[in-house]
Amino acid sequence: MLLRRWSSKRDPKKRVEILAFLATPEAHGLGDRKVARRFLVHHQLIARLRAELQSNSGPHRVDDSIPKKPPSRPTRKVDDSRVRPPLEAREGFKRASSPPRAETEQTSAAPLRMTWRAPDGTQIAVRRDPVWPSMFRIHRGDHISDIVNLSRARDAAQALAGVRT
């Protein structure tokens, strides 16, 4: 049933009419979108008006005789006997420790060097970038490439060397 279209969402007559409808038992079975379609308003306005009715904080008070929706699913009790304590709290647990590092020891892996010989005799090498340890550069004679990841650097170096894998 389409009632009528309002010119403004702040119309007090519209609010009173929607609040009166929301107070009826018929509105409890309908979602916000269906009520909004019925009154030709946005569903967020209906949600705000429903919240206003439930909290009874708005200008339009509703008596508590309106039945409230039951919770969608019952809450479960947790059996504490089945919950395992954390590893640190268990008896006989000892966390593995790593050997202490020397202050001068590098934290990154050893420098990765791969070399190929081009058909013209120049050496082509893939080397780790010193600033960005996870990136690599291709060195060919006195030319150095931009930084790329390892797989692209190897593929490009092999292509320059004429090696196909």
GIGI-V980150 format. One record per residue. RES is the residue in one letter. OMEGA is omega in radians with two decimals (* if undefined). Layout:
# GIGI-V980150
{{RES	OMEGA} {RES	OMEGA}}
This chain:
# GIGI-V980150
{{M	-3.13} {L	-3.04} {L	3.08} {R	-3.10} {R	3.13} {W	-3.10} {S	-3.09} {S	3.13} {K	3.13} {R	-3.13} {D	-3.11} {P	3.11} {K	3.13} {K	-3.14} {R	-3.13} {V	-3.12} {E	3.13} {I	3.11} {L	3.09} {A	3.12} {F	-3.12} {L	3.12} {A	-3.13} {T	3.11} {P	3.14} {E	-3.09} {A	-3.11} {H	3.13} {G	-3.10} {L	3.06} {G	-3.12} {D	-3.10} {R	3.13} {K	3.11} {V	-3.14} {A	3.09} {R	-3.12} {R	-3.10} {F	3.13} {L	3.07} {V	3.13} {H	-3.07} {H	3.11} {Q	3.07} {L	3.12} {I	3.13} {A	3.11} {R	-3.14} {L	3.07} {R	3.12} {A	3.10} {E	3.12} {L	-3.09} {Q	-3.11} {S	-3.10} {N	-3.13} {S	-3.10} {G	-3.14} {P	-3.10} {H	-3.11} {R	3.14} {V	-3.13} {D	-3.07} {D	-3.13} {S	3.12} {I	-3.13} {P	3.12} {K	-3.14} {K	3.07} {P	3.10} {P	-3.04} {S	3.04} {R	-3.13} {P	3.13} {T	-3.12} {R	3.03} {K	-3.13} {V	3.11} {D	-3.08} {D	-3.12} {S	-3.12} {R	-3.12} {V	-3.12} {R	3.09} {P	3.11} {P	-3.07} {L	-3.08} {E	-3.09} {A	-3.11} {R	-3.10} {E	3.07} {G	-3.13} {F	3.06} {K	-3.13} {R	3.13} {A	3.13} {S	3.11} {S	-3.14} {P	-3.13} {P	-3.14} {R	3.03} {A	-3.11} {E	-3.07} {T	-3.09} {E	3.13} {Q	3.13} {T	-3.14} {S	-3.12} {A	3.11} {A	-3.11} {P	-3.11} {L	3.13} {R	3.05} {M	-3.08} {T	3.04} {W	3.09} {R	-3.14} {A	3.13} {P	3.13} {D	3.05} {G	3.13} {T	-3.13} {Q	3.11} {I	-3.10} {A	3.02} {V	-3.10} {R	3.12} {R	3.10} {D	-3.09} {P	-3.12} {V	-3.13} {W	-3.01} {P	3.14} {S	-3.13} {M	-3.03} {F	3.08} {R	3.07} {I	3.12} {H	3.11} {R	-3.08} {G	3.11} {D	3.12} {H	3.10} {I	-3.10} {S	2.99} {D	-3.14} {I	3.11} {V	3.09} {N	-3.00} {L	-3.08} {S	3.11} {R	3.12} {A	3.12} {R	3.14} {D	-3.13} {A	3.13} {A	3.10} {Q	3.09} {A	3.11} {L	-3.13} {A	-3.14} {G	3.13} {V	3.09} {R	3.13} {T	*}}
